[in-house]
Amino acid sequence: MAAERLQKVLARAGIASRRAAEELIRAGRVRVEGRKVTELGLQVDPEAKVEVDGRRVQREPLVYVLLHKPRGVMTTLSDPEGRPTIRELLRGVGARIVPVGRLDFNTSGALLCTNDGELAAKLMHPRTQAPKVYVAKVAGVVDDRARERLSESIWIDGRPTAPAEVRVLRVEGQKTWIQVTLREGRNRQVRRLGEQAGLPVMRLARVSHAGIDTEGLRPGQWRHLDEKELLALRERYGVPRRVKLRPPAPTPAAPERSRRVTAAKAPQAKAPQAKPLTARARSGGRPSPAGPTSPRGRTRRP
């Protein structure tokens, strides 16, 4: 893993935010390999010994999470207006992670989150062209001409956008569901494409980012990326540099045949059976005309 700035190392270890970590450095409370550091910007080797107030910093393991962000939630860890944020949804992750890019307040869908700064920077860089796939409901019927307009490059923040890939999914009366694939992440790009084409976006969700999709996740749920997904990211984009491979699970030994008792062969309790009546009992306690009975109920011959 490449060297990182000291304040970033402290932030990723959960010591403090980057801004607060800078204050710790300026105050002379941080040491690297036993040497006090007071200037910002120092690049730290991953194996270097870093201490804060004499205590060694233990780096958190790298975590990769996919969150299905609901509508009405900020893609930030705090909000000055008190609106809900993804921090509340990610409390159970056990590490301090940040989102890879942004989703609008009223846009739901796939949001990658990690504490691997290298992966986040790589996927967000325009040259990487990691695909972001959206499904949108727009007002109006999208014919071939409208689809071409939705695909056109537009200007955002003084720069032209890369053309979008647009596919019509279905038409419902005067509304159309479309799939939009972007190769960059610009501010409100899909919604602005709709405005440019005269087709206002009524509903918007991102279904996948860099090939990682939200299938099986309901809004508000998250999951860790699995080994297969991490290997696919590394093959396509070169990150993450290290993927911890899980050893194959051992095949359990078959149980001994003599000890296996299936439900079909399990012994069942037998219902009690009534004892046969003796001749005396059948005759109401009077001796049988044929003679007295034996203990087993059979008539003894004289």
C-alpha positions in Angstrom: 0.0 0.0 0.0 1.3 3.5 -0.9 2.3 6.0 1.7 -0.4 8.4 3.0 -0.5 11.8 4.7 -0.2 11.6 8.4 -3.5 13.3 9.1 -5.3 10.9 6.8 -3.7 7.9 8.7 -5.0 9.4 12.0 -8.5 9.9 10.6 -8.7 6.4 9.1 -7.7 4.9 12.4 -10.7 6.6 14.0 -8.5 9.0 16.2 -10.2 12.1 14.9 -11.5 13.8 11.8 -8.8 15.1 9.3 -9.2 18.7 10.6 -8.9 17.6 14.2 -6.0 15.4 13.3 -4.2 18.4 11.9 -4.6 20.2 15.2 -3.1 17.3 17.0 -0.1 17.4 14.7 0.4 21.1 15.1 0.2 20.7 18.9 3.1 18.3 18.8 1.1 15.4 20.2 1.9 13.0 17.3 5.2 11.1 16.8 6.3 9.0 13.9 9.0 6.4 14.6 9.6 8.2 17.9 10.1 11.6 16.3 7.7 14.5 17.1 5.9 15.8 14.0 4.5 19.4 13.9 4.2 20.1 10.2 1.4 18.9 8.0 1.7 16.9 4.8 4.2 14.3 6.0 3.9 11.1 4.0 3.8 8.0 6.3 4.7 4.4 5.3 2.0 1.9 6.1 4.4 0.0 8.5 5.6 3.1 10.3 5.0 3.4 14.1 2.6 6.3 14.7 1.8 7.5 18.3 -0.6 10.0 19.7 0.1 11.2 23.3 2.4 8.2 23.7 -0.2 5.6 22.5 0.4 3.7 19.3 -2.2 4.1 16.6 -3.8 0.9 15.5 -5.0 1.2 12.0 -8.5 0.0 11.2 -8.8 -2.9 8.7 -9.9 -1.8 5.3 -13.7 -2.0 5.0 -15.8 -2.0 1.8 -19.6 -1.5 2.1 -22.5 -1.1 -0.3 -25.4 1.0 1.2 -28.8 1.2 -0.4 -29.4 4.9 0.4 -33.0 5.8 0.8 -34.6 9.0 -0.4 -34.6 11.8 2.1 -31.2 11.1 3.5 -28.0 13.2 3.1 -24.9 11.5 1.7 -22.8 13.0 4.5 -21.7 12.1 8.0 -23.3 15.2 9.5 -25.7 17.9 8.5 -26.0 21.5 9.9 -29.7 21.5 9.2 -30.3 18.3 11.2 -31.5 16.2 8.3 -31.0 12.4 8.4 -27.5 11.3 7.2 -26.0 8.0 6.2 -24.1 8.0 9.5 -27.2 6.7 11.3 -27.6 3.9 8.7 -23.9 2.7 9.0 -23.5 2.6 12.7 -23.1 -1.2 12.7 -20.2 -1.2 10.3 -17.6 -0.9 13.1 -15.3 1.4 11.2 -15.2 5.0 10.2 -16.0 5.0 6.5 -16.9 7.7 4.0 -19.0 7.6 0.8 -17.5 7.2 -2.6 -19.1 10.1 -4.4 -22.6 11.5 -3.7 -26.2 10.9 -4.2 -28.8 13.7 -4.1 -31.1 14.1 -1.1 -34.1 12.8 -3.1 -32.1 10.1 -5.0 -31.9 6.5 -3.7 -29.7 3.6 -4.6 -26.2 2.2 -4.7 -23.7 4.1 -2.6 -20.2 2.6 -2.0 -18.6 3.5 1.3 -15.1 2.7 2.5 -12.0 3.7 4.5 -9.8 2.9 1.6 -8.9 6.3 0.4 -7.0 5.0 -2.7 -10.1 3.1 -3.9 -12.4 6.0 -3.3 -10.1 8.4 -5.2 -9.7 5.9 -8.1 -13.4 5.3 -8.6 -14.3 9.0 -8.4 -11.7 10.2 -10.9 -13.2 11.0 -14.3 -10.4 9.1 -16.2 -11.4 5.9 -14.5 -14.9 6.1 -16.1 -16.5 3.7 -13.6 -20.1 3.3 -14.7 -23.0 4.6 -12.7 -26.3 3.1 -13.8 -29.6 4.9 -12.9 -33.2 4.1 -13.5 -35.4 7.3 -13.9 -39.0 8.0 -14.3 -39.5 11.1 -16.5 -42.6 13.1 -17.4 -43.4 12.6 -21.1 -42.9 10.0 -23.8 -39.3 9.4 -24.8 -39.1 8.7 -28.5 -35.9 8.4 -30.5 -35.4 12.2 -30.7 -35.9 12.7 -27.0 -33.5 9.8 -26.2 -30.9 11.5 -28.3 -31.4 14.8 -26.4 -31.1 12.9 -23.1 -27.8 11.5 -24.3 -26.2 14.8 -25.3 -23.3 16.5 -23.5 -24.4 19.4 -21.3 -22.4 22.1 -19.4 -22.2 21.8 -15.7 -20.0 24.1 -13.6 -18.3 25.5 -16.8 -17.3 22.1 -18.2 -19.1 19.8 -20.7 -20.2 16.4 -19.6 -19.4 13.1 -21.3 -22.3 11.8 -23.3 -24.7 9.6 -21.4 -26.0 6.1 -22.5 -29.8 6.1 -22.5 -32.2 3.2 -23.0 -36.0 3.2 -22.8 -37.3 0.6 -20.4 -41.1 1.1 -20.8 -43.7 3.8 -21.4 -46.7 4.2 -19.0 -49.2 6.7 -20.5 -47.4 10.0 -20.5 -44.5 8.8 -18.4 -41.4 6.9 -19.4 -39.0 4.7 -17.4 -35.4 5.0 -18.7 -32.0 3.6 -17.9 -29.1 6.1 -17.8 -25.5 5.1 -17.6 -22.9 7.8 -16.7 -19.1 7.5 -16.9 -18.5 10.5 -14.5 -20.3 11.9 -11.5 -21.4 15.5 -12.0 -23.7 17.5 -9.8 -27.4 16.5 -10.5 -26.4 15.3 -13.9 -29.4 13.0 -14.7 -31.9 15.6 -13.4 -30.2 18.3 -15.5 -30.3 16.1 -18.6 -34.1 15.7 -18.1 -34.5 19.5 -17.7 -32.4 20.0 -20.9 -34.6 17.6 -22.9 -37.9 19.0 -21.5 -38.5 15.7 -19.6 -38.5 16.5 -15.9 -37.2 13.6 -13.7 -40.0 12.4 -11.3 -38.1 9.5 -9.7 -34.5 8.6 -9.7 -32.5 5.6 -8.3 -28.9 4.4 -8.9 -29.0 0.7 -9.3 -25.3 0.1 -9.6 -21.8 1.7 -9.2 -18.7 0.2 -10.8 -20.6 -3.0 -11.4 -21.7 -3.4 -7.8 -25.5 -3.5 -7.6 -28.2 -3.2 -4.9 -30.0 -6.5 -5.7 -31.3 -8.0 -2.5 -30.9 -4.8 -0.4 -33.9 -2.7 0.7 -33.5 1.0 1.2 -31.6 1.6 4.4 -29.8 -1.7 4.3 -26.1 -2.3 3.7 -23.7 -5.2 3.2 -20.0 -5.9 2.9 -18.6 -6.4 -0.6 -17.7 -10.1 -1.1 -14.4 -11.5 -2.3 -15.7 -11.9 -5.8 -16.7 -8.3 -6.1 -13.4 -7.0 -4.6 -11.4 -9.1 -7.1 -13.5 -7.8 -10.0 -12.8 -4.2 -8.9 -9.1 -4.9 -8.7 -9.1 -6.5 -12.1 -10.9 -3.5 -13.7 -9.5 -0.6 -11.8 -6.4 -1.8 -9.9 -8.0 -1.3 -6.5 -8.1 -2.5 -3.8 -4.5 -3.5 -4.0 -4.9 -6.3 -1.4 -7.8 -8.6 -1.2 -7.9 -10.9 1.8 -8.8 -14.3 0.3 -10.8 -16.6 2.5 -9.7 -20.2 2.7 -12.2 -22.7 1.3 -14.4 -24.1 4.0 -13.6 -27.7 4.9 -16.0 -30.3 3.7 -17.8 -31.8 6.7 -17.4 -35.5 7.3 -20.4 -37.6 6.7 -22.0 -38.8 9.9 -21.7 -42.5 10.7 -24.6 -44.5 9.3 -25.3 -46.3 12.6 -25.9 -43.0 14.3 -28.1 -41.5 11.7 -31.8 -41.5 12.7 -34.0 -39.9 10.2 -37.4 -38.6 11.0 -39.0 -41.3 8.9 -37.2 -44.1 10.8 -37.4 -42.6 14.2 -39.1 -45.0 16.7 -42.6 -44.0 17.6 -44.4 -44.7 20.9 -47.1 -47.4 20.6 -50.6 -46.7 21.9 -51.5 -49.0 24.8 -53.7 -51.9 23.8 -56.6 -53.2 25.8 -56.2 -56.6 27.4 -58.6 -59.3 26.2 -61.5 -59.9 28.5 -61.6 -63.2 30.4 -64.6 -65.4 30.3 -65.5 -64.3 33.9 -65.3 -60.7 32.8 -67.5 -61.3 29.7 -70.1 -63.1 31.8 -70.2 -60.3 34.4 -68.1 -62.1 36.9 -70.1 -65.4 36.9 -68.3 -68.6 36.1 -68.6 -69.8 32.6 -70.9 -72.8 32.0 -68.0 -74.6 30.5 -66.0 -74.4 33.7 -63.5 -72.2 35.4 -60.9 -70.2 33.4 -57.2 -70.3 33.5 -55.0 -67.3 34.4 -54.7 -66.6 30.6 -58.4 -66.6 30.1 -58.7 -70.0 28.5 -61.3 -72.5 29.8 -59.9 -75.5 31.5 -61.4 -78.7 30.5 -62.6 -80.9 33.3 
